Amino acid sequence: MTLTAAAGPKRASGAKAEPSPARRGKTLRWLLPLAPTLVLLAIFLVGPVGWSVYVAFTNETLTGSASVNARFIGLDNFSRLFDDEAFVSSLVRTLVFVLGSAVMGQNVLGMLIALLQRGKSRAVRGVVNGVVIAAWVMPEVVAAACWFSFLGDEGTVNSVFGIQQEWLVTSPLFAVILANVWRGTAFSMLVYSAALSEVPRDLLEAAKVDGASTTRTFFSVTLPLIRRSVLSNLMLTTLQTLASFGLIYALTGGGPGEASQTTPLYMYEQAFRYFEIGYGSAMALVMLVVGALFSLVYLRLIKVES
């Protein structure tokens, strides 16, 4: 009897080995506890996202014949988007809102408050943190009411400075940026406070002994050490601000006219006021791509730093 015959028929070249019963059992034991989570993710996350992607390529509406007999229209919604001047203008305002509110306002102010708190007593830090975090946990509608009382025609700002200026009419985009900075700075402050606590004190003292100024120490020692925290915070605040809706809607409603209408508000208007759910879903996909591009840039910078 030859060796080949004793070993049985050879497996066909290129055929994959069947997993052993023990391996299949191990895989099942690993998947079984995750099954409820996977089912919930499929129902409440993957399902709605998939439905939105599908609807973006149809002419579906919330009322009328297209609500029951929607048809596939390819890229028509997307070509319509970039011919829509109102959409392009809202996208520009959204980018200005994100840059002014998240990238510059919340990050710079959060870093400044975190730096000023270093070395202060626990009581001072507790008071400052309490005040800043109180604005963060405040509901958006309440925050909008506060800023309406500040910037209204008979608001606090006009009363204190003795002027008559309708800020929500003359500078509505600046007003919503200011309100969002005020409400969202707490998150950046907490991230930077945690990052600054990890900076070794001996490095800061060595820089001080070498005669470096406070500004030089920050840019040459502190900032390089916490750069990954800065980039992570920038990514999170950018994505959160891109989807900001409630505060703007409650404070200005996107007006006057379209002066403070960002893309989420324009998307809501098209989808739920004019019932064009397919067109609104196409805008949501574009916003998803914009958020993904921001994330890729930040992740690339974090990877380069690492």
C-alpha positions as CSV (number, residue, x, y, z in Angstrom):
1,M,0.0,0.0,0.0
2,T,1.4,3.3,-1.0
3,L,1.7,6.3,1.4
4,T,-0.9,8.3,-0.7
5,A,-3.5,5.5,-0.4
6,A,-2.9,5.2,3.3
7,A,-3.5,9.0,3.8
8,G,-6.8,8.9,1.9
9,P,-7.8,11.1,-1.0
10,K,-6.0,14.4,-1.4
11,R,-8.0,17.7,-0.9
12,A,-8.5,19.5,-4.2
13,S,-5.8,22.2,-4.8
14,G,-7.1,25.6,-3.6
15,A,-10.0,24.3,-1.6
16,K,-10.5,25.9,1.8
17,A,-10.3,23.7,4.9
18,E,-13.6,23.2,6.7
19,P,-13.5,24.6,10.2
20,S,-13.5,22.0,12.8
21,P,-16.5,21.4,15.1
22,A,-14.5,22.8,18.0
23,R,-13.7,26.0,16.1
24,R,-17.3,26.4,15.0
25,G,-18.4,26.0,18.6
26,K,-15.9,28.6,19.8
27,T,-17.1,31.1,17.2
28,L,-20.7,30.5,18.3
29,R,-19.9,31.0,21.9
30,W,-18.2,34.3,21.0
31,L,-21.0,35.5,18.8
32,L,-24.0,34.4,21.0
33,P,-23.5,37.1,23.8
34,L,-23.2,39.7,21.1
35,A,-26.3,38.7,19.2
36,P,-28.7,41.1,21.0
37,T,-26.4,44.1,20.5
38,L,-25.9,43.2,16.8
39,V,-29.6,42.9,16.3
40,L,-30.3,46.2,17.9
41,L,-27.5,47.9,15.8
42,A,-29.0,46.4,12.7
43,I,-32.5,47.6,13.5
44,F,-31.7,51.1,14.9
45,L,-28.5,52.1,13.1
46,V,-27.7,50.1,10.0
47,G,-31.4,49.9,8.9
48,P,-32.1,53.7,9.0
49,V,-28.8,54.5,7.4
50,G,-29.4,52.0,4.6
51,W,-33.0,53.3,4.1
52,S,-31.7,56.9,3.9
53,V,-29.1,55.9,1.3
54,Y,-31.8,54.2,-0.7
55,V,-34.3,57.1,-0.4
56,A,-31.7,59.6,-1.5
57,F,-31.8,58.0,-5.0
58,T,-35.6,58.1,-5.3
59,N,-38.2,60.8,-5.7
60,E,-40.0,59.7,-2.5
61,T,-42.1,62.4,-0.7
62,L,-44.1,62.3,2.5
63,T,-47.4,63.1,0.8
64,G,-48.9,62.6,-2.7
65,S,-48.4,59.8,-5.2
66,A,-44.6,59.6,-4.8
67,S,-45.1,58.7,-1.2
68,V,-46.6,55.3,-2.2
69,N,-45.1,54.9,-5.7
70,A,-41.6,56.2,-5.3
71,R,-39.3,55.4,-8.2
72,F,-35.5,55.2,-8.6
73,I,-34.1,58.4,-10.2
74,G,-30.4,57.8,-10.0
75,L,-28.3,60.9,-9.3
76,D,-31.0,63.5,-10.1
77,N,-31.3,64.6,-6.4
78,F,-27.6,65.2,-6.3
79,S,-27.3,67.1,-9.5
80,R,-30.3,69.2,-8.3
81,L,-28.4,69.9,-5.1
82,F,-25.5,71.6,-6.7
83,D,-27.8,73.7,-8.9
84,D,-29.7,74.8,-5.8
85,E,-28.2,78.2,-4.7
86,A,-29.9,78.0,-1.4
87,F,-28.2,74.7,-0.6
88,V,-24.8,75.9,-1.6
89,S,-25.3,79.0,0.5
90,S,-26.4,76.9,3.5
91,L,-23.3,74.7,3.1
92,V,-21.0,77.8,3.1
93,R,-22.8,79.1,6.2
94,T,-22.4,75.7,7.8
95,L,-18.6,75.7,7.2
96,V,-18.4,79.3,8.6
97,F,-20.4,78.2,11.6
98,V,-18.1,75.1,12.2
99,L,-14.9,77.1,11.8
100,G,-16.1,80.0,14.0
101,S,-17.9,77.9,16.6
102,A,-16.0,74.7,17.0
103,V,-12.5,75.0,15.5
104,M,-11.8,78.5,16.8
105,G,-14.3,79.4,19.5
106,Q,-14.8,76.3,21.6
107,N,-11.2,75.0,21.2
108,V,-9.4,78.3,21.9
109,L,-11.7,79.3,24.8
110,G,-11.6,75.7,26.2
111,M,-7.8,75.7,26.1
112,L,-7.6,79.2,27.7
113,I,-9.9,78.2,30.6
114,A,-8.0,75.0,31.2
115,L,-4.6,76.8,31.2
116,L,-5.9,79.5,33.6
117,Q,-7.1,76.9,36.0
118,R,-3.7,75.2,36.3
119,G,-2.3,75.7,39.8
120,K,-5.4,77.3,41.2
121,S,-7.1,76.1,44.3
122,R,-9.7,73.3,44.3
123,A,-12.4,75.8,45.2
124,V,-11.7,78.1,42.3
125,R,-11.6,75.2,39.9
126,G,-14.8,73.9,41.3
127,V,-16.6,77.2,40.8
128,V,-15.3,77.7,37.2
129,N,-16.0,74.1,36.2
130,G,-19.5,74.4,37.6
131,V,-20.3,77.5,35.8
132,V,-19.0,76.3,32.4
133,I,-20.5,72.8,32.7
134,A,-23.9,74.3,33.7
135,A,-24.0,75.9,30.2
136,W,-23.1,72.6,28.6
137,V,-25.8,70.5,30.3
138,M,-28.5,73.2,29.7
139,P,-31.1,72.1,27.1
140,E,-30.7,73.8,23.7
141,V,-34.1,75.5,23.9
142,V,-33.2,77.0,27.3
143,A,-29.8,78.2,26.1
144,A,-31.5,79.8,23.1
145,A,-34.0,81.6,25.4
146,C,-31.0,82.9,27.5
147,W,-29.2,84.3,24.4
148,F,-32.5,85.8,23.1
149,S,-32.7,87.7,26.4
150,F,-29.1,88.8,26.0
151,L,-29.2,89.9,22.4
152,G,-32.8,90.8,21.9
153,D,-34.0,94.4,21.2
154,E,-34.5,95.1,24.9
155,G,-31.9,92.5,26.0
156,T,-29.1,92.7,28.5
157,V,-26.4,93.7,26.1
158,N,-28.3,96.7,24.8
159,S,-29.3,97.7,28.4
160,V,-25.8,97.5,29.7
161,F,-24.1,99.4,26.9
162,G,-27.0,101.8,26.3
163,I,-27.4,101.0,22.6
164,Q,-30.2,100.0,20.3
165,Q,-29.1,97.1,18.2
166,E,-31.1,94.2,17.0
167,W,-28.3,91.6,17.0
168,L,-30.5,88.7,16.0
169,V,-31.5,90.7,12.9
170,T,-28.3,92.4,11.9
171,S,-25.8,89.7,12.9
172,P,-27.7,86.4,13.2
173,L,-24.9,84.1,12.2
174,F,-22.5,85.7,14.6
175,A,-25.2,85.4,17.3
176,V,-25.6,81.6,16.8
177,I,-21.8,81.2,16.7
178,L,-21.5,83.0,20.0
179,A,-24.3,81.0,21.6
180,N,-22.8,77.7,20.5
181,V,-19.4,78.7,21.7
182,W,-20.9,79.6,25.1
183,R,-22.7,76.3,25.3
184,G,-20.1,73.9,23.9
185,T,-16.8,75.2,25.5
186,A,-17.2,72.9,28.5
187,F,-16.4,69.8,26.5
188,S,-13.1,71.3,25.2
189,M,-12.2,72.6,28.7
190,L,-12.6,69.1,30.2
191,V,-10.5,67.4,27.4
192,Y,-7.7,70.0,27.8
193,S,-7.8,69.9,31.6
194,A,-7.2,66.2,31.5
195,A,-4.5,66.5,28.8
196,L,-2.7,69.3,30.7
197,S,-2.7,67.2,33.9
198,E,-0.5,64.6,32.1
199,V,2.2,67.1,31.1
200,P,5.3,66.3,33.3
201,R,5.9,69.2,35.7
202,D,9.7,68.6,35.6
203,L,9.7,69.6,31.9
204,L,7.8,72.8,32.6
205,E,10.2,73.6,35.5
206,A,13.2,72.9,33.3
207,A,11.9,75.3,30.7
208,K,11.4,77.9,33.4
209,V,14.9,77.4,34.6
210,D,16.2,77.9,31.1
211,G,14.5,81.2,31.0
212,A,11.6,80.4,28.6
213,S,8.6,82.7,28.8
214,T,5.2,81.3,29.5
215,T,4.2,81.7,25.8
216,R,7.4,79.9,24.6
217,T,6.9,77.1,27.1
218,F,3.3,76.6,25.9
219,F,4.2,76.4,22.2
220,S,7.5,74.5,22.6
221,V,6.7,72.1,25.4
222,T,3.0,71.9,26.4
223,L,1.4,72.0,22.9
224,P,3.6,69.3,21.3
225,L,2.9,67.0,24.3
226,I,-0.9,67.4,24.1
227,R,-1.2,67.6,20.3
228,R,-3.1,64.3,19.9
229,S,-5.7,65.5,22.5
230,V,-6.1,68.7,20.5
231,L,-6.7,66.9,17.3
232,S,-9.1,64.4,18.9
233,N,-11.0,67.3,20.4
234,L,-11.1,69.2,17.1
235,M,-12.5,66.1,15.4
236,L,-15.3,65.5,18.0
237,T,-16.4,69.2,18.2
238,T,-16.3,69.6,14.5
239,L,-18.6,66.5,13.9
240,Q,-20.9,67.7,16.7
241,T,-21.2,71.2,15.4
242,L,-21.8,70.0,11.8
243,A,-25.1,68.4,13.0
244,S,-26.1,71.3,15.2
245,F,-29.8,72.0,14.8
246,G,-31.8,72.7,17.9
247,L,-29.9,75.8,19.2
248,I,-30.1,77.6,15.8
249,Y,-33.7,76.6,15.2
250,A,-34.8,77.9,18.6
251,L,-32.7,81.1,18.5
252,T,-33.2,82.4,15.0
253,G,-35.1,79.7,13.0
254,G,-32.5,80.1,10.3
255,G,-33.5,83.7,9.7
256,P,-34.0,86.5,9.1
257,G,-34.6,85.2,5.6
258,E,-31.8,82.6,5.2
259,A,-29.1,84.6,7.0
260,S,-28.4,82.0,9.6
261,Q,-29.8,78.9,7.9
262,T,-27.2,76.1,8.0
263,T,-27.5,72.9,6.0
264,P,-29.3,70.8,8.8
265,L,-32.0,73.5,8.9
266,Y,-32.3,73.6,5.2
267,M,-32.5,69.8,5.1
268,Y,-35.2,69.8,7.7
269,E,-37.2,72.4,5.7
270,Q,-37.0,70.5,2.5
271,A,-37.7,67.1,4.0
272,F,-40.4,67.9,6.6
273,R,-41.9,71.3,5.5
274,Y,-42.0,70.7,1.8
275,F,-42.2,66.9,2.2
276,E,-39.4,66.0,-0.2
277,I,-37.8,63.3,1.9
278,G,-35.7,62.0,-1.0
279,Y,-34.1,65.4,-1.6
280,G,-33.6,65.9,2.1
281,S,-31.9,62.4,2.3
282,A,-29.5,63.4,-0.5
283,M,-28.5,66.4,1.6
284,A,-27.9,64.2,4.6
285,L,-25.6,62.0,2.5
286,V,-23.6,65.1,1.4
287,M,-23.3,66.1,5.0
288,L,-22.1,62.6,5.9
289,V,-19.4,62.9,3.2
290,V,-18.3,66.4,4.6
291,G,-18.1,64.9,8.1
292,A,-16.1,61.9,6.8
293,L,-13.7,64.3,5.0
294,F,-13.1,66.3,8.2
295,S,-12.6,63.0,10.2
296,L,-10.1,61.7,7.6
297,V,-8.0,64.9,7.8
298,Y,-7.9,64.8,11.6
299,L,-7.2,61.0,11.7
300,R,-4.4,61.5,9.2
301,L,-2.9,64.2,11.3
302,I,-3.1,62.1,14.4
303,K,-1.5,59.2,12.6
304,V,1.3,61.4,11.4
305,E,1.9,62.6,14.9
306,S,2.0,59.0,16.3
